[in-house]
Amino acid sequence: MDVAQTERLNRKKPSKKEMGDAFQLLLSCLCHAGYPDSESARQAYEQVMSRSKLEGARFYDENACRAKNLNTAIDNLRNLRPPEKNKVITACVDAVSQDGKIEPVEAELLRAIGVSLEVPIPRLVV
């Protein structure tokens, strides 16, 4: 067993609230990456959350979308079971394709999230 595996086993499993917060931060960051302003990003976020049946979820501002916060969110989401991870990826794909186009930065973020969560990403047209 390597050091990374040992650290993962010793890490406290995130609470349901922490998982929800991680999901909300992840989607907020994807929306900020793909939309020209905060209002457009918020509207896309709210539409995705509505379709995910998670209305009333917190939309994080762009300042929260720092690498450290995003890494923590992804680390928390790694604890999900495969079907739940697939739902996260489905919502992420929905977020980046909300406006009918996928920018290269959105595609790269989505691929990185998929790799981190060990979930295949559907082929995207950029």
N, CA, C and O atoms as a DFTB+ gen file, in Angstrom:
504 C
 N C O
     1  1       0.852      -1.168       0.000
     2  2       0.000       0.000       0.000
     3  2       0.901       1.236       0.000
     4  3       1.823       1.346       0.808
     5  1       0.617       2.170      -0.925
     6  2       1.436       3.373      -0.985
     7  2       0.912       4.438      -0.006
     8  3      -0.130       4.263       0.626
     9  1       1.652       5.527       0.099
    10  2       1.315       6.598       1.050
    11  2      -0.053       7.199       0.749
    12  3      -0.835       7.436       1.670
    13  1      -0.358       7.451      -0.525
    14  2      -1.649       8.050      -0.898
    15  2      -2.807       7.156      -0.493
    16  3      -3.821       7.647       0.004
    17  1      -2.674       5.852      -0.697
    18  2      -3.740       4.922      -0.314
    19  2      -3.931       4.926       1.205
    20  3      -5.060       4.908       1.693
    21  1      -2.831       4.948       1.940
    22  2      -2.902       4.979       3.399
    23  2      -3.598       6.250       3.882
    24  3      -4.431       6.201       4.787
    25  1      -3.255       7.384       3.278
    26  2      -3.891       8.654       3.655
    27  2      -5.386       8.614       3.391
    28  3      -6.173       9.083       4.212
    29  1      -5.791       8.051       2.235
    30  2      -7.228       7.959       1.921
    31  2      -7.964       7.099       2.929
    32  3      -9.083       7.429       3.322
    33  1      -7.354       5.999       3.357
    34  2      -7.998       5.112       4.323
    35  2      -8.125       5.774       5.692
    36  3      -9.091       5.534       6.417
    37  1      -7.150       6.607       6.042
    38  2      -7.167       7.260       7.356
    39  2      -7.995       8.539       7.389
    40  3      -8.281       9.062       8.466
    41  1      -8.381       9.048       6.223
    42  2      -9.138      10.290       6.143
    43  2     -10.573      10.068       6.617
    44  3     -11.192       9.050       6.307
    45  1     -11.083      11.022       7.363
    46  2     -12.464      10.973       7.825
    47  2     -13.407      11.118       6.629
    48  3     -13.204      11.976       5.770
    49  1     -14.421      10.286       6.583
    50  2     -15.389      10.373       5.487
    51  2     -16.213      11.646       5.662
    52  3     -16.688      11.932       6.761
    53  1     -16.387      12.417       4.572
    54  2     -17.163      13.661       4.668
    55  2     -18.628      13.390       5.009
    56  3     -19.185      12.352       4.652
    57  1     -19.226      14.336       5.698
    58  2     -20.644      14.234       6.031
    59  2     -21.487      14.459       4.776
    60  3     -20.980      14.884       3.738
    61  1     -22.761      14.171       4.891
    62  2     -23.685      14.404       3.775
    63  2     -23.707      15.892       3.400
    64  3     -23.756      16.242       2.221
    65  1     -23.669      16.754       4.411
    66  2     -23.645      18.201       4.163
    67  2     -22.373      18.594       3.408
    68  3     -22.429      19.377       2.460
    69  1     -21.229      18.050       3.828
    70  2     -19.967      18.359       3.145
    71  2     -19.997      17.884       1.693
    72  3     -19.456      18.544       0.805
    73  1     -20.629      16.746       1.460
    74  2     -20.752      16.236       0.087
    75  2     -21.636      17.171      -0.739
    76  3     -21.322      17.473      -1.890
    77  1     -22.738      17.626      -0.148
    78  2     -23.629      18.557      -0.841
    79  2     -22.927      19.871      -1.147
    80  3     -23.058      20.418      -2.242
    81  1     -22.186      20.369      -0.172
    82  2     -21.431      21.607      -0.381
    83  2     -20.390      21.432      -1.488
    84  3     -20.183      22.328      -2.306
    85  1     -19.743      20.272      -1.503
    86  2     -18.731      19.989      -2.527
    87  2     -19.361      19.979      -3.915
    88  3     -18.801      20.530      -4.862
    89  1     -20.521      19.353      -4.030
    90  2     -21.235      19.291      -5.302
    91  2     -21.632      20.691      -5.765
    92  3     -21.482      21.028      -6.940
    93  1     -22.137      21.500      -4.842
    94  2     -22.556      22.860      -5.172
    95  2     -21.370      23.726      -5.589
    96  3     -21.478      24.519      -6.524
    97  1     -20.242      23.579      -4.900
    98  2     -19.044      24.339      -5.263
    99  2     -18.544      23.921      -6.642
   100  3     -18.198      24.768      -7.465
   101  1     -18.509      22.632      -6.887
   102  2     -18.048      22.122      -8.174
   103  2     -18.882      22.681      -9.320
   104  3     -18.333      23.161     -10.311
   105  1     -20.198      22.623      -9.191
   106  2     -21.067      23.149     -10.249
   107  2     -20.957      24.666     -10.368
   108  3     -21.004      25.207     -11.473
   109  1     -20.814      25.345      -9.253
   110  2     -20.637      26.807      -9.304
   111  2     -19.386      27.159     -10.102
   112  3     -19.412      28.053     -10.948
   113  1     -18.307      26.461      -9.833
   114  2     -17.040      26.734     -10.527
   115  2     -17.149      26.443     -12.016
   116  3     -16.631      27.205     -12.833
   117  1     -17.814      25.353     -12.380
   118  2     -18.011      25.051     -13.799
   119  2     -18.823      26.149     -14.475
   120  3     -18.513      26.547     -15.598
   121  1     -19.842      26.631     -13.811
   122  2     -20.665      27.695     -14.392
   123  2     -19.869      28.997     -14.524
   124  3     -19.986      29.693     -15.532
   125  1     -19.073      29.322     -13.526
   126  2     -18.242      30.529     -13.630
   127  2     -17.252      30.410     -14.784
   128  3     -16.973      31.398     -15.463
   129  1     -16.722      29.218     -15.009
   130  2     -15.728      29.024     -16.073
   131  2     -16.329      29.196     -17.458
   132  3     -15.631      29.593     -18.390
   133  1     -17.610      28.902     -17.603
   134  2     -18.208      28.888     -18.927
   135  2     -19.094      30.059     -19.300
   136  3     -19.602      30.120     -20.419
   137  1     -19.287      30.987     -18.379
   138  2     -20.189      32.101     -18.661
   139  2     -19.466      33.422     -18.444
   140  3     -18.591      33.522     -17.583
   141  1     -19.828      34.431     -19.219
   142  2     -19.069      35.690     -19.209
   143  2     -19.237      36.536     -17.944
   144  3     -18.392      37.378     -17.642
   145  1     -20.316      36.313     -17.214
   146  2     -20.536      37.128     -16.015
   147  2     -21.231      36.299     -14.945
   148  3     -21.766      35.225     -15.218
   149  1     -21.212      36.815     -13.737
   150  2     -21.765      36.077     -12.595
   151  2     -23.260      35.812     -12.722
   152  3     -23.740      34.755     -12.313
   153  1     -23.996      36.764     -13.284
   154  2     -25.446      36.573     -13.408
   155  2     -25.771      35.439     -14.365
   156  3     -26.643      34.621     -14.074
   157  1     -25.089      35.374     -15.498
   158  2     -25.293      34.271     -16.448
   159  2     -24.903      32.940     -15.818
   160  3     -25.582      31.929     -16.002
   161  1     -23.798      32.952     -15.070
   162  2     -23.351      31.733     -14.389
   163  2     -24.391      31.283     -13.364
   164  3     -24.692      30.095     -13.254
   165  1     -24.938      32.250     -12.612
   166  2     -25.963      31.926     -11.611
   167  2     -27.217      31.338     -12.263
   168  3     -27.778      30.362     -11.765
   169  1     -27.651      31.925     -13.363
   170  2     -28.838      31.420     -14.048
   171  2     -28.626      29.993     -14.539
   172  3     -29.506      29.144     -14.394
   173  1     -27.457      29.729     -15.120
   174  2     -27.155      28.367     -15.586
   175  2     -27.132      27.400     -14.404
   176  3     -27.675      26.298     -14.484
   177  1     -26.510      27.815     -13.322
   178  2     -26.433      26.992     -12.118
   179  2     -27.830      26.649     -11.602
   180  3     -28.120      25.492     -11.299
   181  1     -28.683      27.651     -11.505
   182  2     -30.035      27.424     -10.985
   183  2     -30.837      26.481     -11.887
   184  3     -31.617      25.665     -11.396
   185  1     -30.646      26.592     -13.191
   186  2     -31.352      25.695     -14.110
   187  2     -30.872      24.258     -13.948
   188  3     -31.676      23.326     -13.931
   189  1     -29.565      24.082     -13.830
   190  2     -29.015      22.732     -13.642
   191  2     -29.493      22.157     -12.315
   192  3     -29.895      20.995     -12.254
   193  1     -29.454      22.950     -11.260
   194  2     -29.885      22.454      -9.951
   195  2     -31.378      22.130      -9.942
   196  3     -31.807      21.183      -9.282
   197  1     -32.157      22.908     -10.666
   198  2     -33.589      22.631     -10.758
   199  2     -33.827      21.283     -11.441
   200  3     -34.635      20.476     -10.981
   201  1     -33.114      21.054     -12.539
   202  2     -33.252      19.768     -13.238
   203  2     -32.732      18.610     -12.392
   204  3     -33.193      17.476     -12.524
   205  1     -31.758      18.909     -11.513
   206  2     -31.219      17.883     -10.614
   207  2     -32.088      17.723      -9.366
   208  3     -31.783      16.922      -8.482
   209  1     -33.176      18.499      -9.308
   210  2     -34.106      18.489      -8.175
   211  2     -33.418      18.909      -6.869
   212  3     -33.680      18.359      -5.800
   213  1     -32.528      19.905      -6.996
   214  2     -31.817      20.428      -5.837
   215  2     -31.984      21.938      -5.753
   216  3     -31.015      22.667      -5.537
   217  1     -33.196      22.396      -5.922
   218  2     -33.456      23.831      -5.871
   219  2     -33.135      24.374      -4.489
   220  3     -33.244      23.668      -3.486
   221  1     -32.740      25.632      -4.453
   222  2     -32.380      26.262      -3.193
   223  2     -30.934      26.007      -2.793
   224  3     -30.504      26.398      -1.708
   225  1     -30.187      25.348      -3.673
   226  2     -28.787      25.069      -3.374
   227  2     -27.977      26.364      -3.442
   228  3     -28.350      27.313      -4.132
   229  1     -26.887      26.378      -2.727
   230  2     -26.044      27.574      -2.651
   231  2     -25.192      27.722      -3.910
   232  3     -24.549      26.771      -4.353
   233  1     -25.196      28.918      -4.473
   234  2     -24.332      29.273      -5.598
   235  2     -23.131      30.008      -5.035
   236  3     -23.278      31.063      -4.419
   237  1     -21.953      29.460      -5.243
   238  2     -20.728      30.077      -4.723
   239  2     -20.227      31.157      -5.673
   240  3     -20.314      31.015      -6.892
   241  1     -19.702      32.240      -5.100
   242  2     -19.161      33.287      -5.961
   243  2     -17.808      32.847      -6.524
   244  3     -17.219      31.858      -6.086
   245  1     -17.350      33.597      -7.483
   246  2     -16.130      33.231      -8.208
   247  2     -14.907      33.160      -7.296
   248  3     -13.979      32.398      -7.568
   249  1     -14.894      33.938      -6.230
   250  2     -13.759      33.914      -5.294
   251  2     -13.612      32.572      -4.593
   252  3     -12.515      32.211      -4.168
   253  1     -14.708      31.829      -4.470
   254  2     -14.655      30.512      -3.828
   255  2     -14.042      29.455      -4.750
   256  3     -13.656      28.377      -4.297
   257  1     -13.956      29.763      -6.026
   258  2     -13.491      28.783      -7.017
   259  2     -11.971      28.774      -7.136
   260  3     -11.416      28.899      -8.228
   261  1     -11.332      28.630      -6.023
   262  2      -9.870      28.542      -5.986
   263  2      -9.468      27.066      -6.070
   264  3     -10.238      26.181      -5.699
   265  1      -8.275      26.821      -6.552
   266  2      -7.795      25.445      -6.737
   267  2      -7.894      24.627      -5.449
   268  3      -8.306      23.467      -5.483
   269  1      -7.520      25.222      -4.319
   270  2      -7.560      24.499      -3.043
   271  2      -8.990      24.061      -2.713
   272  3      -9.214      22.914      -2.324
   273  1      -9.955      24.970      -2.868
   274  2     -11.351      24.638      -2.568
   275  2     -11.883      23.579      -3.526
   276  3     -12.595      22.658      -3.125
   277  1     -11.526      23.728      -4.797
   278  2     -11.977      22.763      -5.804
   279  2     -11.380      21.384      -5.528
   280  3     -12.072      20.374      -5.654
   281  1     -10.113      21.336      -5.155
   282  2      -9.471      20.056      -4.826
   283  2     -10.131      19.396      -3.619
   284  3     -10.341      18.183      -3.606
   285  1     -10.456      20.194      -2.612
   286  2     -11.134      19.653      -1.429
   287  2     -12.503      19.099      -1.813
   288  3     -12.895      18.025      -1.358
   289  1     -13.228      19.838      -2.653
   290  2     -14.547      19.381      -3.096
   291  2     -14.438      18.055      -3.832
   292  3     -15.206      17.128      -3.575
   293  1     -13.489      17.972      -4.741
   294  2     -13.315      16.733      -5.509
   295  2     -12.906      15.587      -4.589
   296  3     -13.387      14.465      -4.744
   297  1     -12.016      15.865      -3.628
   298  2     -11.629      14.828      -2.660
   299  2     -12.853      14.298      -1.916
   300  3     -12.986      13.091      -1.713
   301  1     -13.747      15.205      -1.510
   302  2     -14.964      14.775      -0.812
   303  2     -15.855      13.934      -1.723
   304  3     -16.408      12.921      -1.296
   305  1     -15.989      14.354      -2.967
   306  2     -16.872      13.638      -3.897
   307  2     -16.323      12.275      -4.304
   308  3     -17.073      11.428      -4.790
   309  1     -15.038      12.056      -4.116
   310  2     -14.454      10.732      -4.406
   311  2     -15.060       9.653      -3.524
   312  3     -14.995       8.471      -3.864
   313  1     -15.647      10.037      -2.397
   314  2     -16.246       9.081      -1.464
   315  2     -17.624       8.593      -1.904
   316  3     -18.178       7.669      -1.309
   317  1     -18.172       9.210      -2.938
   318  2     -19.487       8.774      -3.434
   319  2     -19.397       7.396      -4.067
   320  3     -18.332       6.973      -4.517
   321  1     -20.525       6.705      -4.095
   322  2     -20.600       5.429      -4.802
   323  2     -20.702       5.711      -6.296
   324  3     -21.109       6.804      -6.691
   325  1     -20.338       4.740      -7.129
   326  2     -20.349       4.968      -8.585
   327  2     -21.650       5.549      -9.148
   328  3     -21.584       6.463      -9.970
   329  1     -22.833       5.061      -8.742
   330  2     -24.049       5.676      -9.308
   331  2     -24.190       7.168      -8.947
   332  3     -24.676       7.964      -9.751
   333  1     -23.763       7.530      -7.739
   334  2     -23.835       8.935      -7.321
   335  2     -22.812       9.773      -8.080
   336  3     -23.085      10.917      -8.443
   337  1     -21.620       9.193      -8.321
   338  2     -20.599       9.895      -9.108
   339  2     -21.119      10.156     -10.521
   340  3     -20.876      11.219     -11.091
   341  1     -21.833       9.182     -11.080
   342  2     -22.408       9.369     -12.421
   343  2     -23.397      10.524     -12.435
   344  3     -23.457      11.279     -13.406
   345  1     -24.172      10.667     -11.366
   346  2     -25.109      11.789     -11.279
   347  2     -24.370      13.122     -11.217
   348  3     -24.810      14.106     -11.811
   349  1     -23.261      13.156     -10.509
   350  2     -22.446      14.373     -10.439
   351  2     -21.944      14.725     -11.840
   352  3     -22.028      15.878     -12.262
   353  1     -21.427      13.735     -12.552
   354  2     -20.898      13.981     -13.898
   355  2     -22.016      14.412     -14.839
   356  3     -21.816      15.304     -15.664
   357  1     -23.184      13.798     -14.728
   358  2     -24.320      14.191     -15.562
   359  2     -24.674      15.659     -15.326
   360  3     -24.924      16.400     -16.277
   361  1     -24.694      16.075     -14.070
   362  2     -24.984      17.481     -13.756
   363  2     -23.869      18.390     -14.279
   364  3     -24.146      19.495     -14.746
   365  1     -22.637      17.948     -14.209
   366  2     -21.514      18.735     -14.729
   367  2     -21.622      18.909     -16.239
   368  3     -21.405      20.003     -16.760
   369  1     -21.956      17.834     -16.937
   370  2     -22.137      17.917     -18.395
   371  2     -23.285      18.874     -18.706
   372  3     -23.192      19.681     -19.631
   373  1     -24.356      18.783     -17.940
   374  2     -25.489      19.688     -18.118
   375  2     -25.047      21.144     -17.927
   376  3     -25.450      22.026     -18.685
   377  1     -24.222      21.382     -16.916
   378  2     -23.765      22.751     -16.632
   379  2     -22.927      23.314     -17.775
   380  3     -23.121      24.462     -18.173
   381  1     -22.003      22.523     -18.306
   382  2     -21.129      23.056     -19.353
   383  2     -21.819      23.160     -20.704
   384  3     -21.370      23.912     -21.570
   385  1     -22.900      22.419     -20.896
   386  2     -23.591      22.469     -22.188
   387  2     -24.872      23.301     -22.139
   388  3     -25.615      23.360     -23.119
   389  1     -25.123      23.932     -21.019
   390  2     -26.339      24.720     -20.792
   391  2     -26.600      25.760     -21.886
   392  3     -27.744      25.964     -22.292
   393  1     -25.546      26.409     -22.354
   394  2     -25.712      27.482     -23.344
   395  2     -25.579      26.993     -24.783
   396  3     -25.536      27.801     -25.711
   397  1     -25.513      25.688     -24.972
   398  2     -25.454      25.129     -26.321
   399  2     -24.059      25.046     -26.907
   400  3     -23.888      24.595     -28.039
   401  1     -23.058      25.475     -26.151
   402  2     -21.675      25.358     -26.621
   403  2     -20.788      25.026     -25.432
   404  3     -21.065      25.407     -24.295
   405  1     -19.723      24.310     -25.726
   406  2     -18.786      23.928     -24.676
   407  2     -17.445      24.565     -24.991
   408  3     -16.809      24.245     -25.995
   409  1     -17.029      25.466     -24.126
   410  2     -15.753      26.152     -24.294
   411  2     -14.614      25.193     -23.923
   412  3     -14.811      24.293     -23.107
   413  1     -13.438      25.375     -24.508
   414  2     -12.310      24.495     -24.177
   415  2     -12.009      24.422     -22.682
   416  3     -11.698      23.343     -22.176
   417  1     -12.094      25.542     -21.962
   418  2     -11.816      25.527     -20.527
   419  2     -12.848      24.663     -19.785
   420  3     -12.506      23.982     -18.818
   421  1     -14.101      24.692     -20.237
   422  2     -15.139      23.854     -19.618
   423  2     -14.845      22.379     -19.865
   424  3     -14.958      21.553     -18.960
   425  1     -14.464      22.058     -21.104
   426  2     -14.165      20.669     -21.455
   427  2     -12.983      20.143     -20.635
   428  3     -13.008      19.009     -20.157
   429  1     -11.955      20.970     -20.477
   430  2     -10.783      20.548     -19.705
   431  2     -11.127      20.343     -18.236
   432  3     -10.690      19.366     -17.626
   433  1     -11.903      21.253     -17.667
   434  2     -12.338      21.085     -16.279
   435  2     -13.163      19.809     -16.111
   436  3     -12.974      19.052     -15.159
   437  1     -14.066      19.589     -17.041
   438  2     -14.914      18.402     -16.981
   439  2     -14.087      17.133     -17.079
   440  3     -14.321      16.184     -16.331
   441  1     -13.125      17.103     -17.987
   442  2     -12.247      15.926     -18.108
   443  2     -11.465      15.693     -16.817
   444  3     -11.328      14.557     -16.363
   445  1     -10.953      16.775     -16.230
   446  2     -10.187      16.645     -14.988
   447  2     -11.069      16.111     -13.852
   448  3     -10.626      15.290     -13.049
   449  1     -12.298      16.577     -13.795
   450  2     -13.230      16.097     -12.771
   451  2     -13.515      14.614     -12.993
   452  3     -13.507      13.829     -12.044
   453  1     -13.765      14.234     -14.233
   454  2     -14.023      12.831     -14.546
   455  2     -12.866      11.931     -14.163
   456  3     -13.066      10.869     -13.575
   457  1     -11.660      12.353     -14.494
   458  2     -10.476      11.568     -14.135
   459  2     -10.361      11.469     -12.618
   460  3     -10.098      10.392     -12.083
   461  1     -10.556      12.578     -11.930
   462  2     -10.437      12.598     -10.468
   463  2     -11.471      11.708      -9.791
   464  3     -11.183      11.072      -8.777
   465  1     -12.671      11.666     -10.353
   466  2     -13.738      10.852      -9.762
   467  2     -13.770       9.434     -10.337
   468  3     -14.575       8.598      -9.927
   469  1     -12.869       9.184     -11.302
   470  2     -12.788       7.877     -11.966
   471  2     -14.105       7.521     -12.656
   472  3     -14.608       6.403     -12.547
   473  1     -14.645       8.511     -13.368
   474  2     -15.885       8.333     -14.135
   475  2     -15.598       8.749     -15.576
   476  3     -15.090       9.844     -15.816
   477  1     -15.919       7.882     -16.531
   478  2     -15.696       8.280     -17.926
   479  2     -16.589       9.450     -18.311
   480  3     -17.747       9.539     -17.903
   481  1     -16.017      10.340     -19.106
   482  2     -16.742      11.502     -19.583
   483  2     -17.205      11.217     -21.006
   484  3     -16.433      10.723     -21.828
   485  1     -18.474      11.530     -21.298
   486  2     -18.944      11.329     -22.664
   487  2     -18.174      12.226     -23.639
   488  3     -17.667      13.282     -23.263
   489  1     -18.100      11.792     -24.869
   490  2     -17.417      12.576     -25.894
   491  2     -18.151      13.900     -26.065
   492  3     -19.373      13.938     -26.206
   493  1     -17.382      14.985     -26.052
   494  2     -17.959      16.321     -26.134
   495  2     -17.491      17.006     -27.414
   496  3     -16.356      16.816     -27.850
   497  1     -18.348      17.780     -27.992
   498  2     -17.969      18.589     -29.149
   499  2     -17.645      19.985     -28.633
   500  3     -18.495      20.665     -28.057
   501  1     -16.408      20.397     -28.847
   502  2     -15.956      21.709     -28.360
   503  2     -15.881      22.669     -29.517
   504  3     -15.522      23.832     -29.333
